[in-house]
Amino acid sequence: MPGRPGRSPSPPADAPSSTLRSVRASVNIFAAQDCQTKWRGICCRLCDPGEASRMTVRRLPFDGAVNLRDLGGYPLPSGGETAWRRVYRADSLAELTDADLGRLEALGLFGLVDFRLPEERAKKPDRLPEAHGLKLVLAGFLPRGTQDMLRAVAEGRLPPEEIRAEVLRHYRLFPQEHLPDYAAMFRLLIEADGRPALIHCTSGKDRTGFGAALLLRAAGVSEDAIAEDYALTNTYRRDIRFMFGPDVSPEALDMLTSAHPEYIRTALEELERQHPEPDSWLEAMGLDAAERRAARRLLSPEP
């Protein structure tokens, strides 16, 4: 499956600007010059009948993974955008369809990072193509107190504001206690050397959301853009209300399952508080000087 990506594409110069603005605002579309082959079946055409350019969407339309997205296209401080087809973030891959397996192969992935615990993986194992050749990194963890919080929510013992406070506490734990858990993600992507890779957990919101935030932050992407990426989970998330029963109010579920930008901003603020020096959090993660330099280039259009 490994495949070297081409140059990160840009929108066609002759595409109508008004159309590009409206399209990007709704689905963050970008031009994919090679999609006639590699991206066949997951592309759409941009407006003009005579326009030959084809476009792909940030969220890839897999049937069995509703929150599988590309981290490309976010503005970089030096100009340009984060590379497309370099890093994908996703929810569970346990329910991929046969058609999805072909789509996954078409991504040309080098490797995959799974942030789920062993018991989560045993209950819902990833469905991957046979003889996939992927390098698999199992980096499962949950912040302290997660299981207790979920039980309390399921039993209707936590009102919405207490759930919000608990979720914020968990997001502070990401930079306080779990940076070393993300070192394996950075090392896999460094080893990939520009080839695509995918990171995922169960819903693609919390553990994967903070992992994506770290990758974007290392590249220099703004907090606002990181929060925007995080909040896209609200558009594509799975409906997991059935897991909690009738005693849980819609307001409580919203606090638990929605990707409120406040959550990821809290994690980033705590990261800054813990590690005020530029990139010192990469060192705290255990990355050496060469790895830290490579980490900052992972989403560069030219690796």
Buried (B, 14 or more C-beta within 10 A) or exposed (E): BEBEBEEBBBBBEEBBEEBBEEBBEEBBBBBBBBBEEBBEEBBEEBBEEEBEBBBBBBBBBBEBBBBBBBBBBBBBEEEEBBBBBBBBBBBBBBBBEEEBBEBBBBBBBBBBBBBBBEEBBEEBEBBBBEEBEBBEBEBBBBBBEBEEBBEBBBEBEBEBEBBBEBBBBBBBBBBBEBBEBBBBBBBBBBBBEBBBBBBBBBBBBBBBBBBBBBBBBBBBBBBEBBBBBBBBBBBBBBEEEEEBEEEBBEEBBBBBBBBBBEBBBBBBBBBBEBBEEEBEBBBBBBBEEEBBEBBBBBBBBEB
